[in-house]
């Protein structure tokens, strides 16, 4: 699913999208675009509103501080004990595409 021009996002930026009814956080890191579920697996909080550490490739949930790997969706710290979904993202002809199942 095309979600917009790649050149409209800067490295370290995140955008919240709703694709097919699913909240998705789209990140741009130095090595590309990555999409994970936008809802923290510990509590109902939006990861796209959390703090992004582009160098470490992780996002910290603003509600309780759980950290997640932006590239894989894996939880990196408590209180989260489960990962969030990961959705493949790529750039095709200058447009970012996110693959939804």
N, C-alpha and C positions, 0 to 999 in steps of 0.2 A: 504494500500500500504506500503510495507516494505521500509524503508529509510536508514537503517544501524544499526550497533551494538550499543547497549545502552552504553556500556562501553567506547565508543570513545568520548563521550561528558562529560564535567565536569559541576558541578552545577554552574549556572550563565552564561553558554555558550549559544550562539545562532548560528543557521546556516540558511542560505537562501537556500531554495529548490524551484524547479519548478515542481509541480505535476499536471499532466494532463493539462498543460498550465497555471496553476495558481501559482503565486508567493506566497510562504508560509514561514513564520518565525517559526522555530522550536526551542523551549527553553527547557533547563533543569533547573528545580528548585529543591529545597530540597525535595519536595513532588511529583516529577515526571516530565513527559514530557508534553509540551503544544504546540499547533500549532495554529497560527492565520494568517490572511492575512498579507502579507509582505508590502503592500502598505498603507501608512497613508491615512485615510479618508479625511483629510484636503487638502493635496497636494501630488503630485506624488513624494514621498520619501520612501526609503526602511527602514522599521522598524528594520530589522536585522542589519542595520548599526547604529542604535541608541544606547543610553546608557541604559544598563540593570541594574535595581535595584532588584536583586534576593530576598532580604529580604522583600521588599514591593510587589514583584510580578508584577512589571510594567516595561515598556519600554518607553523611551522618544524619540520622533522623533527628529532626528538631525537638520531638516530644520527649524521648527518653535517652537519646544518645547512641542508639544502636548503629553500627557501621556496616555498610554493604559494599561488596566489590561491584563496581559499575560494569565491568566487562562480563561477569558471570552471574551476578545476582546473589552470590553466596554471602551469608551473614559472616561478619568478621568479629563481632563482639556481642556480648550480652547487653541488653536483655533479650535480643532476638536470638531464637534458637533454630529458626528455619530460614532458608533462602527465599528470595522473591523470584518470580518468573523472569526469564531472559528471552528477548525476542531478537532474532538476527536483524541487523541494520547494515545498510550499504549505500554507496552513492552510485547512481546510474544516470549518466548524461547530465550531471550537475544537480540532480534531485536526490534527496534522502528518501530511501525506502525502508519500511519496517515490515518484516514478515510476521503476519499473525496466523496462528493455526486455525 
